[in-house]
Amino acid sequence: MRLRLLFIFLSFSLFASAQYSFSGYINKDEWQNSVYLSIVEDYRKMSGVYAEQIIAKTSADSTGFFEFKGNMLDAENRIYRIHVDKCSDMQKDINHFNGHCSESEELLFIANNTDTIKLPFSFGNQVFCSVESSNPKSNAFVKIDSLKNDMRFAYSEVRTEANRKLNNKKWFKALQAYGEALNEPIAELAIFAYLSDRSSDLHSYYVEDLQNSTYYDNLETRLEEAYPNAPYTVQYKNELAADRYMLASFNGASANSNWNILLYFLLAISVLLNLFLFFKTWKQKQSKTEDLKSKLSKQEQVVLEHLLDDKTNKDIAEALFLSVSTVKTHINNIYKKLEVQSRDDAKSLFIK
């Protein structure tokens, strides 16, 4: 019986210890009382406020202390965000549109279901500036943000186009190397997302680097080894394959661009030449028609027009108030002057 009770106690102790605790302080004079915990499964949405990512909400007490705790998180490391803002409940839908909230403060960190994380006040009661954690990976994003601040300072020292280009090249490699040195591939994805962002000045370096560097395949390997079932791994593999496909298509199009230009040029020349030949032939036929008609008298030209309209001798006679015999005489004279034997022969000489 005692052994059974001991076993139950130990089992309960293990179960009870397998829980997380994320706590900290906020300045209630500056922020709303509500604090939110989110799980980030899309590394393109690391920064911002997204309602669909929120998994828990708590309220700070009178001292500004808050805590999230439980045992519902993944056993593996995942990316989480704690944020506070200045928006009332009625303002949130408007101010958080598309993930943007200018009146918010957030902290990204890595954690799992057994981690204890504390977010104490820093100098001047600033929130989310330091992380005290049982997980050595938790503060990876804090380190990345610190490096980005160094980068921004380097850009601001000399504000010229030449300085910007030099810094772009330098910091692209520096950020990439720093991410790899963190030895935490899901934190490294934050740098990948930043460097590969199409709206960034660094994107052109990413496109060039993607063609020559083995870094991206190595990152994929690190993700598959550390997080084979995580959504980040699937997303990265899909994005990498899509970017490489687009790059291959672009390079193929560029290689064929000169040939395409030549083909379009030849096609344009061919169309213009055909139009010229058509116009020349039409003019020649028009000239020939005028020459043939000039051999006929005025009355014969009128009869010819009716003849070309497939009217019978009787119809022509009625239209011109002539006798049928007079029409026949005119038609015979037309045949002789045009050197033809029938109506069809005569019609073949003219364009209607």
C-alpha positions in Angstrom: 0.0 0.0 0.0 2.8 2.4 0.9 4.6 1.6 -2.4 1.4 2.4 -4.3 0.9 5.7 -2.5 4.6 6.6 -3.1 4.2 5.7 -6.8 1.0 7.9 -7.0 2.8 10.8 -5.2 5.8 10.6 -7.5 3.6 10.4 -10.6 1.7 13.5 -9.4 4.9 15.3 -8.7 6.2 14.6 -12.2 2.9 15.7 -13.7 2.8 18.8 -11.6 6.3 19.8 -12.5 5.6 19.4 -16.2 4.1 22.9 -16.6 5.2 26.3 -17.7 5.2 29.6 -16.0 5.7 32.9 -17.8 5.6 35.9 -15.5 6.6 39.5 -15.4 5.7 43.1 -14.7 4.1 45.9 -16.6 3.7 49.6 -15.9 -0.1 50.0 -15.4 0.2 53.7 -15.7 1.4 53.2 -19.3 -0.4 50.0 -20.5 -3.8 48.5 -20.4 -4.3 45.9 -17.7 -4.6 43.0 -20.1 -1.6 40.9 -21.1 -1.7 38.4 -24.0 0.2 35.2 -24.8 0.4 34.1 -28.4 1.9 31.1 -30.2 3.7 32.0 -33.5 3.5 29.2 -36.0 4.1 31.4 -39.1 7.5 33.0 -39.0 6.4 35.7 -41.4 4.1 36.9 -38.6 6.6 37.2 -35.7 6.1 40.9 -35.2 2.7 42.3 -34.8 -0.6 41.6 -33.0 -2.7 38.8 -34.6 -5.9 37.7 -32.9 -5.7 34.2 -34.3 -2.4 33.6 -32.6 -3.5 34.5 -29.0 -3.8 31.4 -26.8 -4.2 33.0 -23.3 -5.1 36.3 -21.7 -4.5 37.5 -18.2 -4.7 40.7 -16.1 -1.9 42.3 -14.2 -2.5 42.8 -10.5 -2.2 46.1 -8.6 1.6 45.9 -8.7 1.7 45.2 -12.4 2.5 41.5 -11.9 1.1 39.0 -14.4 1.6 35.3 -14.9 0.7 32.6 -17.5 0.9 29.0 -16.3 -0.4 25.6 -17.1 0.6 22.5 -19.0 -1.1 22.9 -22.4 2.0 23.9 -24.4 4.0 21.8 -26.8 6.8 19.7 -25.3 9.1 20.9 -28.0 10.4 24.5 -28.3 8.1 26.8 -30.1 8.0 30.6 -30.7 5.8 32.6 -28.3 4.9 36.2 -27.9 3.7 38.2 -24.9 2.3 41.6 -25.7 0.5 44.5 -24.1 -1.1 47.5 -25.7 -2.9 50.8 -25.0 -6.0 49.9 -26.9 -9.4 49.5 -25.2 -11.5 46.5 -26.1 -13.5 48.7 -28.5 -10.4 49.9 -30.3 -8.7 46.6 -30.8 -10.4 45.5 -34.0 -9.5 48.8 -35.6 -6.0 49.3 -34.3 -4.9 45.7 -34.8 -6.0 45.5 -38.4 -3.5 43.4 -40.4 -1.4 42.7 -37.4 -0.3 46.4 -37.0 -0.5 48.1 -33.6 1.6 51.2 -33.0 0.5 51.4 -29.4 1.9 48.0 -28.3 4.9 46.4 -26.7 5.9 42.8 -27.4 8.5 40.2 -26.6 9.3 37.1 -28.7 10.8 34.1 -27.0 11.4 30.4 -27.3 9.8 28.1 -24.8 8.2 24.7 -24.1 5.8 23.2 -21.7 8.3 22.9 -18.8 9.9 26.4 -18.9 10.0 29.1 -16.3 10.4 32.6 -17.7 10.5 35.9 -15.8 10.3 39.3 -17.4 11.4 41.8 -14.7 11.3 45.6 -15.1 14.4 47.1 -16.5 15.7 50.7 -16.2 12.9 53.3 -16.0 10.3 50.6 -15.6 10.7 49.5 -19.2 8.9 46.2 -20.0 10.1 43.2 -21.9 13.8 44.3 -22.2 15.4 41.3 -20.4 14.5 37.6 -20.1 15.4 35.3 -17.2 14.7 31.8 -18.2 15.4 28.1 -17.5 15.6 27.7 -21.3 18.9 29.0 -22.7 17.3 29.5 -26.1 14.6 31.8 -24.8 16.4 35.1 -25.3 17.6 34.4 -28.9 15.2 37.0 -30.3 16.4 39.6 -27.8 19.9 39.0 -29.1 18.8 39.3 -32.7 17.0 42.6 -31.9 20.2 43.9 -30.3 22.2 43.1 -33.4 19.5 44.8 -35.6 19.9 48.0 -33.5 23.6 47.9 -34.1 22.9 47.6 -37.8 20.5 50.6 -37.7 23.1 52.7 -36.0 25.7 51.8 -38.6 23.3 53.0 -41.4 22.6 56.2 -39.6 26.2 57.3 -39.2 26.6 58.4 -42.8 23.3 58.7 -44.8 24.5 58.2 -48.4 23.6 55.8 -51.1 27.2 54.4 -51.1 27.2 53.8 -47.4 23.8 52.1 -47.6 25.1 49.7 -50.3 28.2 48.9 -48.3 26.2 48.3 -45.2 23.7 46.1 -47.0 26.4 43.7 -48.2 28.2 43.7 -44.8 25.1 43.2 -42.6 23.5 40.6 -44.9 26.4 38.2 -44.2 26.7 39.4 -40.6 23.1 38.6 -39.8 23.2 35.3 -41.6 26.4 34.2 -39.7 24.9 35.4 -36.4 21.7 33.4 -36.9 23.7 30.2 -37.6 25.9 30.8 -34.5 22.8 30.9 -32.3 22.5 27.1 -32.8 18.7 27.5 -32.7 17.2 27.1 -36.2 13.7 28.5 -35.3 15.4 31.7 -34.1 17.5 31.6 -37.3 14.2 31.8 -39.2 13.6 35.3 -37.9 16.8 36.4 -39.6 15.8 34.5 -42.8 12.4 36.1 -42.8 14.1 39.5 -42.5 16.7 39.0 -45.2 14.3 37.4 -47.7 11.5 40.0 -47.3 10.7 41.3 -50.7 10.1 44.8 -49.4 13.6 44.9 -47.8 16.7 46.5 -49.4 18.5 43.2 -48.6 16.2 41.1 -50.8 18.5 41.5 -53.9 21.4 40.1 -51.9 19.2 37.2 -50.9 18.3 36.4 -54.5 22.0 36.5 -55.5 23.0 34.4 -52.4 20.3 31.8 -53.1 21.9 30.9 -56.4 25.4 30.2 -54.9 25.3 29.6 -51.2 24.8 26.2 -49.4 23.5 28.1 -46.3 19.8 27.6 -47.2 20.1 23.8 -47.6 22.1 23.6 -44.4 19.3 25.5 -42.6 16.7 23.1 -44.0 18.8 20.2 -42.7 19.1 21.8 -39.2 15.3 22.4 -39.1 14.5 18.8 -40.2 16.8 17.4 -37.5 15.6 19.6 -34.6 12.0 20.2 -35.6 10.8 17.5 -38.1 7.1 18.0 -37.3 7.0 21.7 -36.6 5.0 24.1 -38.9 8.1 26.2 -39.3 10.0 23.5 -41.1 7.2 22.8 -43.6 6.8 26.6 -44.3 10.5 27.1 -44.8 10.8 24.1 -47.2 7.8 25.3 -49.2 9.1 28.9 -49.4 12.6 27.9 -50.4 11.3 25.6 -53.2 9.0 28.4 -54.4 11.8 31.0 -54.4 14.1 28.7 -56.3 11.5 27.8 -58.9 10.8 31.5 -59.5 14.5 32.2 -59.7 15.0 29.4 -62.2 12.1 30.6 -64.3 13.5 34.2 -64.3 17.0 33.0 -65.3 15.6 30.9 -68.1 13.5 33.8 -69.3 16.6 36.1 -69.2 18.7 33.5 -71.1 16.1 33.5 -73.9 15.3 37.2 -73.8 17.8 38.0 -76.7 16.3 35.3 -78.9 12.8 36.5 -78.0 13.7 40.1 -79.0 15.1 38.8 -82.3 12.0 36.7 -83.0 9.7 39.6 -82.2 11.8 41.9 -84.5 11.6 39.4 -87.4 7.9 39.0 -86.8 7.3 42.8 -87.0 9.4 43.0 -90.2 7.4 40.1 -91.7 4.0 41.8 -90.8 5.2 45.2 -92.3 6.5 43.5 -95.4 3.2 41.6 -95.9 1.3 44.9 -95.5 3.5 46.6 -98.0 3.0 43.8 -100.6 -0.7 43.7 -100.0 -0.9 47.5 -100.5 1.3 47.3 -103.6 -0.9 44.6 -105.2 -4.0 46.4 -104.4 -2.7 49.6 -106.0 -1.6 47.6 -109.1 -5.1 46.1 -109.4 -6.7 49.5 -108.9 -4.5 51.0 -111.6 -5.3 48.1 -114.0 -9.0 48.5 -113.3 -8.9 52.2 -114.2 -6.9 51.5 -117.3 -9.5 48.9 -118.5 -12.5 51.1 -117.7 -10.9 53.9 -119.7 -11.3 51.8 -122.8 -15.0 51.9 -122.4 -17.5 54.7 -123.1 -19.5 56.3 -120.3 -22.6 54.3 -121.1 -20.6 51.1 -121.4 -19.0 51.8 -118.0 -22.4 52.1 -116.4 -23.5 48.8 -118.0 -20.3 47.2 -116.8 -21.1 48.2 -113.2 -24.5 46.5 -113.4 -23.0 43.5 -115.1 -20.5 43.1 -112.3 -23.4 43.2 -109.8 -24.7 40.0 -111.5 -27.8 41.7 -113.0 -29.5 40.1 -116.0 -29.8 41.9 -119.3 -33.5 42.6 -118.6 -32.6 44.1 -115.1 -30.0 46.3 -116.7 -32.4 47.5 -119.4 -35.0 48.4 -116.9 -32.6 50.2 -114.6 -31.1 52.3 -117.5 -34.4 52.7 -119.5 -32.9 50.9 -122.5 -34.1 48.1 -124.7 -32.7 44.6 -124.1 -31.2 44.6 -127.6 -29.3 47.9 -126.8 -28.0 46.3 -123.6 -26.8 43.3 -125.5 -25.0 45.5 -128.0 -23.2 47.4 -125.1 -22.2 44.1 -123.5 -20.8 42.8 -126.8 -18.8 46.0 -127.2 -17.5 45.6 -123.6 -16.3 42.0 -124.3 -14.4 43.1 -127.4 -12.7 46.1 -125.7 -11.7 44.1 -122.7 -10.8 41.1 -124.8 -12.9 38.6 -122.8 -15.6 36.0 -123.9 -18.0 36.0 -121.0 -19.4 37.7 -117.9 -17.2 35.6 -115.6 -14.1 36.6 -117.6 -15.1 40.3 -117.3 -15.7 40.0 -113.5 -12.2 38.4 -113.1 -10.6 41.6 -114.3 -12.1 43.8 -111.6 -12.2 44.1 -107.8 -15.5 44.8 -106.2 
